């Protein structure tokens, strides 16, 4: 990636898509990265992250990093002293940035309603709210978030929802709401199948999880599973956030491996025998739709999960993911899967995966945006900012 500090910026003639995200581009590679990397094929995509505060800075700066896909990641670097007025400072940085563009952004794309505090004055032809999670249920969520979401729902032209249960809760709140479940890069994760060891002989079964490790993880269940089966190794890959790392279960057969680059995941999964998703059943997981479910499947790994609603339906109902509510049942289902041949399960999995891809998901998004762009052109042809064919 190339890195520079924003002073002036000359845009190309392509339309601009400006995204506001609570997730950092380099945190974990998931829905925003998959969709916006594909959007970059049509738009100049700018991805504005939450600010980074530093006691060493004297003046605020908008850092710009260009990813290999061409997405431009904007990070406000703010002096620690400016934290109480961070929204005002971000608004000024945002205005300086948009003023340097050849024309205003054609699309505003929100992952967090909190960004309205410094961006509500920015206008565009199309405003998209891509709702991945019920952020107000997460630990440390701002008490203003529900009010901010209500405002964003009135401003957004399009509401995309990343999971079935969350869609059921949100669809009545917006006139143009669409269920758009996260997908999977099958080619990427299927590399794990080709690299999986075919050696025979007894060895320790490897079970694993990858993703963010936070308040959504059932650490007690994980600890009990490890205690019940000391002959299994449990590999936990991912950053630990919002919970005390000292509170993680400490057993010889639990490996806390830390973060892993998205590109390295297939190599890690190639050595595993089973995927596990030991999510806690709490308010934070009420509406989650884990993107790792189809990623495990693409890697050729059977999966055991706690009864998260968006895992039970469709994966549990289709018989391609085992669901277990207790540690005892979790162990029993895992042992059963470890002893079961992969065929014909893999054939069923591949039929399921053939129905989805991130390209198909982005194409669906693009059709919705094109429809709204055509509407904007018809409603206000004098101010519409054309950037591509609307035939």
Buried (B, 14 or more C-beta within 10 A) or exposed (E): EEEEEBEEBEBEEBBBBBBBBBBBBBBBBBBBBBBBBBBBEBBBBBBBBBBEBEEEBEEBBBBBBEBEBEBBBBBBBBBEEBEEEBBEBBBBBBBBBBEEBEEBBBBBBBBBBBBBBBBEEBEBBBBBBBBBBBBBBBEEBBEEBEEBBEEBBEBBBBBBBBBBBBBEBBEEEBEEBBBBBBBBBBEBBBBBBEEBEEEEEEEEBBBBBBBBBBBBBBBEBBBBBBBBBEEBBBBBBBEBEEBEEEEBBEBEBBBBEEBBEBEEBBEBBBBBBBBBBBBBBEBBBBBBBBBBBBBBBBBBBBBBBBBBBBBBEBBBEEEBBBBBEEBEBBBBBBBEBBEEEBEEBBEBBBEBBEEBBBEEBBEBBBEBBBBBBEBBBEEEEEEBBBBEEBE
